[in-house]
Amino acid sequence: MHETPSSEPLDLAAAAAPEIPPGLRTGGLGALVLAAVIVVGGLALRAWHAREAQGWAAEQAIVTVKVVHPSQAAAGRELVLPGTLAAWDSARIFARVPGYIRAWYRDIGAPVRAGEALGAIDAPELDQQIIQARAALARAEAEARLAGTTAARWTDLLKSASVSQQEADEKTAGALTRRAAVREAQAALGRLLAMKAYSVVRAPFTGVVTARSTDIGDLVGPGAASQHPMFEVADEQRLRVYVNVPQQDAGLMRPGVTARLSVPDWPGRVFTASLAATSAAINAQSGALQVQLVLPNPDHALRSGGYAQVHFTLPSSGNGLTIPASALLLRGDGTRVATLDRDGKVHLATVTIGRDLGNVVEIASGLTRDASVVDNPPDSIAEGQRVRISHGAS
């Protein structure tokens, strides 16, 4: 018996696919939703962390600074500088004539009066030159007398026409030449006698012998192998004090200014000197004005050549405000100071330094008393930059 095929085709795919239960389908959808929630939440958390990190970085980028306020300088300021003591008069005495030291009469530390003998020199060659000069003078005088007598005779003969006018003029000229030779011989002898006077070495002024560098028998004078002073004499009744004052204070150095001096050999003792003169020019190498003070020294307590600390009391310059030296910004466009406005933003003010006092500087212009100055600012600080003030800022 034969079966006849069905008129509808057989759905093989539908027959092969199992039917999904409704609960499993709902669970899959829930998982997808949960995954999406996790992804979105992670992205949101990452964005929040990024914003937090960005805010923290921005917060850290704000520089924390310390603020100080300018201080009022004292009405009178003290300027302390090193000074050098020098004798009022000082002389190094050399031998003027060649010879050997016969004697010396004063040693170091001995007080001497002007013109007092310090030593004596034997000059045998000079003595012989004086004898020769005296003989030359005697000869010149004799020749001058003979020439004068001859000229007088020829003048008388000219009256009787016994000689010519030419011959009489020649004899007169000869007499004048001989007289000139006498004066020349006198000058030569006088020069040698003046040199002979230098064989006794004398003090040029009243003072103290500060050095003696020769001894008996030493060869001195122009004929010696090396010239060195026989004696050194100093007048220390008054002393000159030389001080190099910085250019910024040079305008305050005028006659009448006084100064207090302290020296290492007299601790606790104060000496008073007055300004006598200045060099009237700034030294190009040191940038300072040399000042000369006069210091009475009647008891000879101070010694020439010594060191002293010189204390000047000077009026304050500029507006009398001082700030720490660490607050300065030294840039190519000048000296500046970083100040803060009311909004906490930086303003770079150009200032003029009146005087450098070491740890602090005196400001001549460009700053006010109520300014908020950034102490020790970073080199990168810029105009308009916002900064944070540290706690405990003054």
PyMOL commands that set and color helices and strands:
alter all, ss='L'
color gray80, all
select helices_A, chain A and resi 12-16+22-61+124-159+165-197+247-252+325-327
alter helices_A, ss='H'
color red, helices_A
select strands_A, chain A and resi 63-68+71-72+76-93+99-104+111-112+117-122+200-202+207-212+219-220+231-246+258-262+271-282+288-296+307-315+321-324+328-331+334-340+346-350+352-356+360-365+373-375+387-389
alter strands_A, ss='S'
color yellow, strands_A
deselect
rebuild
show_as cartoon
